[in-house]
Amino acid sequence: MEATTSQQDFFPLVSIAVITKDRREDLLRLLESLAGLDYPRDCFEVVLLEEADTDLTCPLPPYIHYHRIPRENRGYGYARNRSVELCRHDLVAFTDDDCRLDPAWLRELVAPLVDPLVAGVAGAVRTDSPGAVGQAEIVLGFPGGGLKRFHLSGGRVVPTGHLSTCNCLYRKAVLREVGVFRAAGSEDFELAERITARHRCVYAPRALLNHRARGSLSAVLWWFHGRGRQQVYLISTIGRGRWARLCWNLGTSLTLRAATLVLLAGLTGLIGLLPPALLGYYLALVWRYRFSYRYLGRWDVLWVTPLVKVVMDLGLDSGKLHQSWRLLVGRRDLR
């Protein structure tokens, strides 16, 4: 995944919204990459919103506007809404504090907006994590679509319905029209659904950044456990589409599918076929993600990718069960 700088001299005014909490070391690396953007300094601002007890003490350049909010643990959606309110320009780009931006990132992210019908743009996500597990996360598409989305795009700007706030941009007028980030988890994907239902959004594979990978199976498990809880929480907070979301969550459950397979094998006396079925599933996943070798040239990543996927699915299902139980006992928050 290599970036190619756009040749268009198209530099609209952009506000870059960044929220952060308890990751100042990561944040400093992001700020360093912001300083290296190949974009006129007078054409963008950075709105940096930190949830912390004390102010950030390092010197900041004038294009970075720092704001601190108290520790109220009101979630990503609340913080992002506050940051959007503080943005002065008509285009709002989002990235995370654990990302490092390619110098051409912002130039490539705004390039599709020469078409006035484009309401939002998603960029490409890779990682510089050397470990096989961290690279497999990106192969599988987490976060922001990762290498999987880059491969499927064929390196072209293509329509998308999935925009992650680790790397995306919206017209502020569209954010005002559609509404704010609603949920405390998976809020960016829910917002993207509402926007793409009305407007055209695209994926720009040359708008590149590096996202810090979790890098271990245990960290991946707990990250997806949180995502599973967020998905159930999201279902519990929305109105229309709740039933469809619930059916989708059940249909994509690895645990439910595996339990069904074991039950059928037991009822039909075919338990002995489970080991070769598992091997076949593993080899099918290797074949499915074989494209990763074309970009990474690493067999270890290809062979570990199915394992990382299974861990992701198990974490997701455990989180869904956890939050479903909390809802049953009357506890609807994510704390």
C-alpha positions in Angstrom: 0.0 0.0 0.0 1.8 3.1 -1.2 0.5 6.6 -1.4 0.7 8.7 -4.6 0.2 12.4 -4.2 -2.7 13.9 -6.1 -1.6 16.4 -8.8 -4.6 18.6 -8.3 -4.0 22.0 -6.6 -7.3 21.7 -4.7 -6.9 23.0 -1.1 -10.3 23.7 0.5 -10.4 24.8 4.1 -10.6 21.8 6.5 -11.0 21.3 10.2 -9.4 18.1 11.5 -11.2 16.8 14.6 -9.2 14.7 17.1 -10.4 13.5 20.4 -8.1 11.9 22.9 -8.0 10.5 26.4 -5.1 9.0 28.4 -2.9 8.5 25.4 -0.6 11.5 25.3 2.4 9.5 24.0 0.4 8.4 21.0 -1.0 11.9 20.6 2.4 13.4 20.3 3.2 11.1 17.4 0.0 12.1 15.7 0.8 15.8 16.2 4.2 15.2 14.6 2.6 13.6 11.5 0.1 16.5 11.3 3.1 18.9 11.1 4.4 17.0 8.1 1.2 17.2 6.0 1.7 18.2 2.4 -1.1 20.8 2.7 -1.0 24.6 3.1 -0.9 25.5 6.8 -3.4 28.3 6.3 -5.9 25.9 4.8 -6.5 23.6 7.7 -6.9 23.7 11.5 -6.8 21.0 14.1 -9.4 20.9 16.8 -7.9 18.8 19.6 -10.3 17.8 22.3 -8.9 16.0 25.3 -10.7 14.5 28.3 -8.2 14.9 31.1 -7.7 16.3 34.6 -4.9 18.7 33.5 -4.1 20.7 30.3 -1.6 19.5 27.8 1.6 21.3 28.6 3.7 20.8 25.4 3.8 23.8 23.1 1.4 23.7 20.2 1.5 25.5 16.8 -1.1 28.1 16.1 -3.1 25.9 13.7 -3.9 23.5 16.6 -6.7 24.6 18.8 -6.7 22.7 22.1 -9.7 22.2 24.3 -10.0 20.2 27.5 -13.2 18.6 28.9 -13.6 17.1 32.4 -13.6 13.4 33.0 -17.2 12.5 32.7 -16.9 9.2 30.7 -19.7 10.2 28.3 -18.2 8.3 25.4 -16.7 8.9 22.0 -19.9 10.1 20.5 -20.2 13.0 23.0 -16.6 14.0 22.5 -16.9 14.0 18.7 -20.0 16.1 18.8 -18.2 18.6 21.0 -15.3 18.7 18.6 -17.5 19.2 15.6 -19.2 22.2 17.3 -15.7 23.7 17.7 -14.7 23.2 14.0 -14.8 26.5 12.0 -14.5 25.2 8.4 -17.1 23.6 6.1 -15.2 20.3 5.8 -14.5 18.2 8.9 -11.9 15.4 8.8 -11.6 12.8 11.6 -8.6 10.8 12.8 -7.6 9.1 16.0 -4.9 9.8 18.5 -3.1 6.5 17.8 -2.7 7.2 14.1 0.2 8.6 12.0 -0.7 10.4 8.8 1.0 10.0 5.4 2.1 13.5 4.2 -0.4 13.3 1.3 -3.3 12.2 3.6 -5.3 15.3 3.7 -4.7 16.2 0.0 -5.9 12.8 -1.1 -8.8 12.9 1.4 -10.3 16.1 -0.1 -9.5 15.3 -3.7 -12.9 13.5 -4.4 -14.7 16.6 -3.2 -14.2 18.3 -6.5 -17.5 16.5 -7.2 -20.1 18.5 -5.3 -22.3 15.4 -4.9 -19.7 13.6 -2.7 -20.7 14.1 0.9 -18.0 12.1 2.6 -14.7 10.4 2.0 -13.1 7.4 3.7 -9.4 6.9 3.6 -7.2 3.8 3.7 -5.7 2.3 6.9 -2.5 0.3 7.3 -0.2 -0.5 10.2 3.5 -0.4 10.7 3.3 -3.0 13.5 5.9 -5.7 12.7 4.1 -8.6 14.3 2.0 -11.1 12.4 -1.1 -10.6 14.6 -1.0 -6.8 14.1 -0.7 -7.1 10.4 -3.5 -9.7 10.3 -5.8 -7.2 11.9 -5.3 -4.9 9.0 -5.6 -7.7 6.5 -9.0 -8.5 8.0 -10.1 -4.9 7.6 -9.9 -3.5 11.2 -10.1 -0.7 11.6 -11.5 1.3 8.6 -11.5 -1.5 6.1 -7.7 -2.0 6.2 -5.9 -3.9 3.5 -9.1 -5.8 2.6 -10.9 -2.7 1.4 -7.7 -1.4 -0.3 -7.5 -4.7 -2.3 -11.2 -4.7 -3.2 -11.0 -1.2 -4.5 -8.2 -2.0 -7.0 -6.6 1.2 -6.0 -9.5 3.3 -7.4 -11.8 5.8 -5.7 -15.0 3.7 -5.3 -18.4 4.2 -3.6 -18.7 3.1 0.1 -21.2 2.9 2.8 -18.6 2.4 5.6 -16.7 5.3 7.0 -14.6 5.1 10.2 -13.6 8.1 12.2 -10.0 6.9 12.3 -9.8 8.1 8.7 -12.7 10.0 7.1 -14.1 13.4 6.1 -17.6 14.9 5.8 -19.1 18.1 4.6 -20.2 19.9 7.8 -23.6 20.8 6.1 -24.3 17.1 5.8 -23.5 16.5 9.5 -25.9 19.3 10.4 -28.6 17.8 8.2 -28.3 14.2 9.3 -27.6 14.8 13.0 -25.0 14.1 15.6 -23.1 11.0 16.7 -25.7 9.1 18.7 -24.3 6.1 20.4 -21.5 5.6 22.9 -20.0 2.9 20.8 -19.8 2.1 17.0 -21.2 5.7 16.7 -19.2 6.4 13.5 -20.6 3.4 11.6 -24.2 4.3 12.7 -23.7 7.9 11.5 -22.2 6.6 8.2 -25.3 4.5 7.7 -27.6 7.6 8.1 -25.4 9.7 5.8 -24.9 7.2 3.0 -28.7 6.5 3.0 -29.1 10.0 1.6 -25.8 11.0 0.1 -22.9 9.7 -1.9 -19.7 8.8 -0.1 -16.5 7.3 -1.5 -13.4 5.5 -0.5 -10.1 7.1 -1.5 -7.3 4.4 -1.2 -4.5 7.0 -1.5 -5.6 8.9 1.6 -3.3 6.7 3.8 -2.5 6.6 7.5 -1.0 4.1 9.9 -3.1 2.9 12.8 -1.5 1.4 15.9 -2.5 -2.3 16.0 -3.3 -4.2 19.1 -0.7 -6.7 18.2 -1.7 -9.7 20.5 -4.5 -12.2 20.5 -5.6 -11.2 24.1 -5.7 -7.5 23.1 -7.7 -8.3 20.0 -10.1 -10.4 22.0 -10.9 -7.7 24.5 -11.1 -5.0 21.8 -13.8 -7.0 20.0 -15.5 -7.8 23.2 -16.0 -4.1 23.6 -17.2 -3.9 20.0 -19.7 -6.6 20.6 -21.1 -4.7 23.7 -21.3 -1.6 21.6 -23.3 -3.3 18.8 -25.9 -4.5 21.3 -26.0 -1.1 23.0 -26.5 0.5 19.6 -29.5 -1.8 18.9 -31.0 -0.9 22.3 -30.8 2.9 21.6 -32.2 3.2 18.1 -35.7 3.0 16.9 -36.2 2.0 13.2 -34.1 -0.9 12.0 -33.7 -2.5 15.4 -35.1 -5.9 14.4 -33.0 -6.0 11.2 -29.9 -5.2 13.3 -30.7 -8.0 15.8 -31.2 -10.5 13.0 -27.9 -9.5 11.4 -26.1 -9.9 14.7 -27.5 -13.4 15.2 -26.8 -14.4 11.7 -23.1 -13.4 11.9 -22.4 -15.0 15.2 -19.6 -17.5 15.0 -20.5 -19.0 18.3 -24.1 -19.6 17.2 -23.0 -21.1 13.9 -20.5 -23.4 15.6 -23.0 -24.5 18.3 -25.5 -25.3 15.5 -22.9 -27.3 13.7 -21.9 -29.3 16.8 -25.6 -30.0 17.6 -26.3 -31.2 14.1 -23.2 -33.4 14.1 -24.3 -34.9 17.4 -27.8 -35.6 16.3 -26.7 -37.2 13.1 -23.8 -39.2 14.6 -21.2 -37.3 12.5 -19.1 -35.9 15.3 -16.0 -37.5 13.7 -16.4 -35.1 10.8 -15.8 -32.0 12.9 -12.0 -32.1 12.9 -11.7 -32.2 9.1 -14.5 -29.6 8.9 -12.5 -27.3 11.1 -9.4 -27.9 9.0 -11.4 -27.1 5.9 -12.7 -23.9 7.4 -9.2 -22.8 8.3 -7.9 -23.5 4.8 -10.9 -21.7 3.2 -10.0 -18.6 5.2 -6.3 -18.9 4.1 -7.5 -19.0 0.5 -9.9 -16.1 1.1 -7.2 -13.8 2.4 -4.4 -15.0 0.1 -4.3 -11.5 -1.4 -2.4 -10.3 1.6 0.8 -11.9 0.4 0.7 -9.8 -2.7 1.0 -6.7 -0.6 3.0 -7.9 2.5 5.0 -10.7 1.1 4.7 -12.6 4.5 3.5 -16.2 4.8 3.3 -15.9 8.6 0.7 -13.2 8.3 -1.4 -15.3 5.9 -1.3 -18.4 8.1 -2.1 -16.5 11.3 -5.0 -14.4 9.8 -7.6 -17.2 10.2 -6.7 -17.5 13.9 -7.0 -13.8 14.4 -10.4 -13.8 12.7 -11.7 -16.5 15.0 -10.5 -14.6 18.0 -12.2 -11.5 16.7 -15.5 -13.4 16.2 -15.3 -14.9 19.7 -14.6 -11.6 21.3 -17.5 -10.0 19.4 -19.9 -12.8 20.5 -18.8 -12.6 24.1 -19.3 -8.9 24.1 -22.8 -9.3 22.7 -23.7 -11.8 25.4 -22.3 -9.6 28.1 -24.2 -6.5 27.0 -27.4 -8.5 26.4 -27.2 -9.8 30.0 -26.8 -6.2 31.3 -29.9 -5.1 29.3 -31.9 -8.0 30.8 -31.0 -6.9 34.4 -31.8 -3.3 33.6 -28.3 -1.9 33.1 -28.3 -0.2 29.7 -25.0 1.7 29.8 -21.6 0.5 28.7 -19.8 1.1 32.0 
